[in-house]
Amino acid sequence: MEIEVIKLGGSILQSVEAFGRAAEIVQKEMAQGRLPICVVSAMKGVTDQIIGALNGCLNEPGYDPKIFVVDLFERHLIALPPGVEADEAMETEFEKLLHVLSYIKSSGELADSVYAYAVSRGENLSSRVLSLHLENAKVENRCIYGEDLMVTDEHNKEAAVILDETRIRLQLNLNPVLEKGIVPIIAGFAGRSESGKVTILGRGGTDDTAVNIAYGLGVRRTIKYVMEEGIMSIDPKFIRELREENPDIMAQFYDLPEPKIIPYLSYVEASELLREGRTKVVHYKVLDPLMKGNIELQIKNYYDEESEGTIIGKVEEAIYIDNESRPKAISYQRGLVGVRFLPSQSITPTEVYGEVFSALSKRGVDVRYVSTSGYQLSFLMPKEDQKRAIDALKKLDIALEVAPLKGVKGTFSVVGSEMRGMKGFFSRLTGTLARHGVNIEQATQPNTENIIRFSIDDNDIPMAVAAVYNEFFK
């Protein structure tokens, strides 16, 4: 049978009906000759509940972790198929959670490795619920926990997967199960460091688990089921916010088209949309194993069987060509601040870049936009990172001048291979901005010509995005 990986997130796993739908998907895939590897998140809200329990154990003298675990157990029981009771394996997982919470309560200590262990129990619980649904549907399955598959570095709370070691462990643990036609249910989010401690993969961790499993097993197709229809041409929230917060702008563009599903994105196009943070349906960290393994990721609605959603893949060329010079999507980010850096002229630009980016990386500065002019560098970043960036750059021997940029900045991008080679497109784009009073402070365009990014005043973002969307998407 063909092997595929399907990822089931917490936003959809929240009721007995939702778990029943997952079992239905698995049965249909198997009927079509495909053996799915199911990667699950915790039920909706459970991870946050466990974090709340950890805080209660540490900070509230009268907090009783047993009450919390009993309530959580009841929530998972309700998600089981009618007439099905928790089995011993499921009960054991709740006992483990109670044990670790009781330890934290009595000791008053919470090491990072214990935190990682505790907050990743939700995925294990979810996997047990899905297992009982599949068992009830007569589908042979096996639960396997992420910490037994993902080999990571030693960062307990934001671990990175070590691909080569993980591939070995995946093949050792999953191939015997797959060869028997058994459906593996993988509890995502967690891994285990080379020193043996449980780690978590941070935001988007279950997505990370799914695509790393595909990479390690040589699987070429992964499906992520979501409540949305796929990745959209513009964030749907933008249109709603424009109506509510900028009625004067909306009056100029009263007939803005509704966001549309993007059928296909290349890895490069997806990287721009995912890293800007407006696209929430999948985390950008999935791109590394996708690209290395030439894996196709389909983002598909959980309940709409007819919709193909959005496919992210290798092909760079424009697939849906209609001879119209328009992008596939517009994305933006707001509330950024800037830093200008003027270095010594005594070393080469390459050496400057090496020292500067090393210093910013060590201080954990999240650089969202970079522009260069000769030796001078300008960076945009979240406000909370600006002071760290300035402190780090001022300590460099090559620093001649380090200064914050005035005002709050925003960036927006137009993305799409269809723009490539279209004569006059850039002129039409910048002309649209000029007609609506938007001042372009900086602009960048890679040689591939499928992304154009602008830096502008943050207050101009609503007008800029609305004007460009109106110009190219009607």
WOJO-V395483 format. One record per backbone hydrogen bond with DSSP energy under -1.0 kcal/mol. CO is the residue of the C=O (numbers start at 1). NH is the residue of the N-H. If there is no record, write none. Layout:
BEGIN
co:nh
CO:NH
CO:NH
END
This chain:
BEGIN
co:nh
2:35
4:37
5:223
6:39
7:225
8:41
9:12
9:13
12:14
13:44
15:19
16:20
17:21
18:22
19:23
20:24
21:25
22:26
23:27
24:28
25:29
26:30
27:31
28:32
29:34
30:33
33:2
35:4
37:6
38:186
39:8
40:188
43:46
45:49
46:50
47:51
48:52
49:53
50:54
51:55
52:56
53:57
54:58
55:59
56:60
60:63
64:68
65:69
66:70
67:71
68:72
69:73
70:74
71:75
72:76
73:77
74:78
77:80
81:84
87:91
88:92
89:93
90:94
91:95
92:96
93:97
94:98
95:99
96:100
97:101
98:102
99:103
100:104
101:105
102:106
103:107
104:108
111:115
112:116
113:117
114:118
115:119
116:120
118:121
121:125
122:126
123:127
124:128
125:129
126:130
127:131
128:132
129:133
130:134
131:135
132:136
133:137
134:139
135:138
140:183
142:185
144:187
145:148
146:149
146:150
150:192
151:162
154:156
156:200
160:153
162:166
163:167
164:168
165:169
166:170
167:171
168:172
169:173
170:174
174:178
175:179
177:182
178:181
183:142
184:38
185:144
186:40
187:146
189:201
191:199
192:152
193:196
197:193
199:191
200:159
202:205
204:208
205:209
206:210
207:211
208:212
209:213
210:214
211:215
212:216
213:217
214:219
220:296
221:5
222:298
223:7
224:300
226:302
231:262
233:330
235:238
236:240
237:241
238:242
239:243
240:244
241:245
242:246
246:250
247:251
249:253
253:256
260:233
263:311
265:313
266:270
267:271
268:272
269:273
270:274
271:275
272:276
274:277
283:286
284:287
286:290
287:291
288:292
289:293
290:295
296:222
297:312
298:224
299:310
300:226
303:305
310:299
311:265
312:297
313:267
319:321
324:326
329:415
331:413
333:411
336:409
337:381
338:405
339:379
340:403
341:377
342:400
342:401
348:352
349:353
350:354
351:355
352:356
353:357
354:358
355:359
356:360
357:361
358:362
359:363
360:365
361:364
365:367
369:380
371:378
373:376
376:373
377:341
378:371
379:339
380:368
380:369
381:337
382:385
383:386
385:389
386:390
387:391
388:392
389:393
390:394
393:396
396:399
398:344
401:342
403:340
408:458
409:336
410:456
411:333
412:454
413:331
414:452
415:328
415:329
416:419
417:420
419:422
422:425
424:428
425:429
426:430
427:431
428:432
429:433
430:434
431:435
433:438
434:437
442:455
444:453
446:449
450:416
452:414
453:444
454:412
455:441
455:442
456:410
457:460
458:461
460:464
461:465
462:466
463:467
464:468
465:469
466:470
467:471
468:472
469:473
END
